[in-house]
Amino acid sequence: MSRIKKGIFSKKTNSRGQSIFIVLVVIYGFLIFRICDITLFKGEEYSSIVESQSTDKISLNSGRGVIYDKNNIPLTDTVKQKILLVPREILSGDYENITLIKKATDLSDEEIFKAVQNQISSEIVQIEINELNEVMKEELLEKEIIVETKTLRYSDDNLLTHTIGYLKKSDGTPQSGIEKSMNDILDDNNSEYISVFRASTNSKGLDILDGSIETIRDNEEDEHLRLTIDSKIQNIVEDIVDNEENPTSVIVSDVESGEILAMSSRPNYNQNNIADYINSDNRELENRTVSVTYPPGSVFKIVVLYSALYNDIIDEDTYTYNCTGSCKVGKGDEVLKCHKEDGHGKQTIEEAFANSCNTAFLDIAIKTGKERILESILDLNLDEIVDIGLDEEKSSNIPDDISIRNLAIGQADIEFTPLQINQLTQLIANNGTYKPLSLYDSIIDNNKNIIKTFNSTKEEEIISPYIITKIKEIMKSVSKIGTAKDLDDLNGGCGVKTGTAQSSLDGVSISHGWITGFYPSENAKYAITILVEGTKQESKSATPIFKSICNQLYQFKNK
Ligand SMILES: [Zn+2]
């Protein structure tokens, strides 16, 4: 068989090269046919789509204001992509133009064909290119093929993903984060596009008027958004949490101003590929820092201590409690265990707080009473959202019927967002001066001049400075002798409270690790809150992340 076959071929052609040539001609022929097929035979279908317009508009960016950090470093619109803009009609029937494009770029026939096929209703086909022979630019232009640069809204490794949010790929509508919450400011700005004037419709589709293709940069009175975020600190935080397998939430704010300097949620997602996450069990799209509430665990002992001191229930100089490892709750059989099985022994209030002793705090909570503790939650503004201007921000859950046992140790259905816990930490670190946390700094123009400065919807407030300063001092001992003594050698010292929040996942009991505190210990600059979600595999302490962040902040400040 093979001999006969060979014989037939060898009569007509003598070289292998020629048969490859035939195969290629067939492939190219098919591609050209497909392009012609789309342009000629389906021409009517799509020309009616654009008939109503006299100009075609091809966007070269998202047409939205840029989001900047506090130092005017752009957090969006950082990626440039070279594109070719090719009038569809010159691709049909004429292989010469396709050859020209291939010669000038790194494109293959398949890529050109795919672009034509995917943009069925566009007169001008956009094709992304990575390489361009600059010398051929003029030659391309003669054929009305334009080389342009497009600005992409997001890079594949964007900072601040969850806070920025994302746009729907198909129509650019904002779906979450700043994109959605500040859409009125960002939308319809900074517009860059190619305008193509349509001369007439003919059987081939559309005639493009010679020389009518122009690039328009309509950015006279643009508005952009400046955040309080410091991208250098944001980078520090994200580099650290990217090394943690468990889901995390981190927020770093400026103690004195209340400005949010960094905020992250993990697992992360890619704003350019949202479809990959829509049905995921890992909840990548959720901003854990603002829109998820967690039981505070022992972090809530800050509120219990505040309530007891504020209401003069205990005297911090004379109060002592002897922990034996467990104690009875009320008159029934219920027993509360301390996390140290053989007990912490006799402790002062400072030691009980540093040890996070459950039995001591049940004693303090019972003496203070549920009503007073619930009132303290209101005093400390923990019953409402922080209101940093993100639509998805959630508020706390504080059940009226919570038992005194659960209130003492911050368990069961009482829940706060990491953002709310950070606001509490800011208040303590700032000696009782409550500065509402903020994310937005100002609206700025193209020259970075301020058009409008944002003011918080909440008032600055002074809350029990004497009591709060005492709590601040007690928090310092947690890192020296208590549950976070791993932080003992931290440069500059710190004050913190740790917590473990019991939860369950598909019936498996897990626990989340909390730490919230200020750094450094004197003239505190940063309020830092971290939550590490427990998984079925592992529950973790949040203290190592706190330590890494403080170490990096120390180096950053002393550079
Ligand atoms: Zn104890």
Residues whose N, C-alpha, C, O or C-beta is under 5 A from the ligand:
A	BS01	ZN	C323 C338 G343 H344 C357 N358 T359
